Amino acid sequence: MIRPATPSDAAAIIAIYNHYITNTTITFEEIPVTEEEMARRISEVSASLAWYVEELDGEVVGYAYATPWRARSAYRFSVESTVYVSPQHPRKGIGKRLYQALLDDLRQRSIHVVIGGIAQPNTASVALHEHFGFEKVAHFKQVGRKFEQWVDVAYWELLLP
């Protein structure tokens, strides 16, 4: 079941996200997020854009949301998308279902451009974005440093009809 996230989902969401913070370079955050901080983020995002979770047998197994691409007014039709799936539930179509729900919502909101930033390498995320028609538009070398290594970030873009 996919549904809008609420601040009460914060504990389940950090259980997923903090795994990626402490074990991967997929996110550039380096300090695990608290439940209170995640609840604040969910509230902030949900005030103007979508944040979805997928539940499987009552357990949150993934989430997706969009945030404004930039703060200036002319960017108001562009967003950056994010999707995370529980490492205990890989390759079950969760990311695709969540992304489809998010993209459908963004179309309803008259969003024109969705941008996905992906730390490299990340073949699963690249495949997910390209499945939905995102095209690679940029590649920045060594823009992040985590776990004593430099990490590239590439950007994919989708123009919504």
Residue, then its C-alpha position, 0 to 999 in steps of 0.5 A: m500500500i502506498r500512502p502519503a507519509t506523516p511525521s509519525d512515519a519518521a522512525a520507520i523512515i530513519a530505520i531505512y535512511n540511516h542504513y544508507i547514511t552509515n553504510t553507503t555513499i548514496t547519500f552525502e549525509e554523514i551523521p544519522v538523522t534523529e526521529e525528531e529531525m525526520a519528522r520535521r523534514i516530512s512536515e516541511v516537505s508535505a506542506s507543499l509537495a509529495w512524500y509517499v511511503e509504501e507499506l508491506d504487512g504494516e511495515v514501511v519498506g520504502y519512501a519517495y518525495a520531492t523537494p524544490w530544485r532551487a529557492r528562487s521563484a523562477y524554479r518553482f516548476s522544478v523539483e528534485s526527487t528522492v527514493y529509498v527502499s529498505p535494504q531488506h526488501p530489494r528488487k521487489g518493485i518498491g522503488k518503481r511503485l513509489y516513483q510512479a506515485l510520486l511522478d503522478d502526483l507531481r504531474q497533478r501539481s503542474i511540475h514541469v521538471v524532475i531532477g534526480g541526483i545520483a551518487q556514482p556509481n549506483t546502477a540500480s538508481v540509474a536503471l530506475h530513473e531511466h526506466f521512467g524516461f529520465e535522461k542523464v544531463a550532467h556528471f560532476k567529478q569528486v564533488g563529495r567526500k565520504f568514507e575517505q573517498w571522493v564521490d562523483v554525482a550525476y544528474w538525470e532529468l525528466l520533463l513531465p508532459 
